[in-house]
């Protein structure tokens, strides 16, 4: 069968590539054509556009690149119709993908499946009308999405969370603490991991405050997880001067492409919202969620009005309670970070409760094998 996939950013590339591998195991004659990235290309098939030509975030960036976005969208629509696949599989990236779904539903009989659907439960709930009209099947990775969509008259399929697969695959071939420390010239002392975001603006907003709060943590070495696609030199302005330059420097390091080993061997972490909060929980690292936004008081006010959910971290959303503290907008101050970090850095009751809640969260998420389950259902539906 012929599968056309669309992923618009790095995480989508990862999850789509794993889905493609699983589809090949269930359909030996599978052909792929896609908008995606290097990980999807490594599986095989035709890469039509790389996600780096699609990933524009924020009003200004979108406005500046409007012509390119429209050209890519037009190309995608024409390419799908021309290739005439057996199915179009959309992976997250709703701003682009929902427009593609509308076109394919209106102009063809090709079924549209959505893997990792839009987070309309948080905001833009009105998108449910378009989804019901244009998307034939949804494969969800968040358990609470099932009752949400059900309340809107749409039956979806929960297949589990792909972070389970990613972490499980890593742990099967994980590195020891000694290997990790040695490979990165780290000391044998507790690690405080800083995951400050994947985009430059996120890093600029979060990392300085994280570092300022972290340097007061007793007996730690601070290790920053460098974001993929961000040059190491970008971080130079945030790092303290080296001790041999005459300054007292906290023990700060940065590693790239080693987020899972870093978390595995960390005692605690400061993490921006997003998938990273869930990965940190799966690896059982106590964390504080930190997300600074300019005009914090205004944003906090608007958040209460516009957002339909109580939390921003996947950990708390899935648990439907506050497992990890969220310091967002005007709540993210150096003082608040230090206060919350002190509660989980030492052997405290708060730390033990968080770890126990992580165990309950893992039971809710289910077992690894997410891509396999999704692929089996997709192939079964197409043959059925």
PyMOL commands that set and color helices and strands:
alter all, ss='L'
color gray80, all
select helices_A, chain A and resi 10-26+38-43+51-53+59-64+66-83+94-107+125-134+144-151+162-172+177-183+200-214+232-237+243-245+259-264+275-282+296-306+314-319+329-331+334-345+349-365+370-383
alter helices_A, ss='H'
color red, helices_A
select strands_A, chain A and resi 2-7+31-36+46-50+87-91+111-115+137-140+157-158+191-195+221-226+252-256+268-271+286-291+326-328
alter strands_A, ss='S'
color yellow, strands_A
deselect
rebuild
show_as cartoon
